[in-house]
Amino acid sequence: IYVEFVFFRYGVALYYPPGNFPNQYAYNVLPRSDLEDFRLA
């Protein structure tokens, strides 16, 4: 589940440039630390 969230987060950040709503939603709701995402995975 955590791996899917990580891929979803990177997908949103990749397809949407900074400042758009989906990217802001991903960075505000999902964990901010990338290292912690991989540590929890």
N, C-alpha and C positions, 0 to 999 in steps of 0.2 A: 504494500500500500504506500509506504513512504517513497519507494522508488518511483511509483507512478506519479506521485505528487511532484517529485523532483523533475521528472521528464515533462510533466504538464507545466510546471513553473518555467523551465527553460524554453519550452515551446512558446509560451505566451511572451516571454521576454524577447524571443527571437523574431516572432512574426509581428509584434507590435513595438514600435519605437518608444523610447521613454516619454512620459507625459500623457500617454493615452490611458483611457480608463482601465482596460484589462491589465495592463502592465502595473499600474498603480494598485489595482485590486490584489494582484498576485503578491506584490512586495509588502502590502499592508496586512494581508490576512495570513499568508503562509510565513513560515519562519524566515527571518532575515539572513541568518548565517548559513552560507553554503556549506561550510565545513561541518556544521552541526547537522545539516540535512544528510550528508553522507555518513556521518557518525551514527545517526539514528537508523539509517537504512540497513 
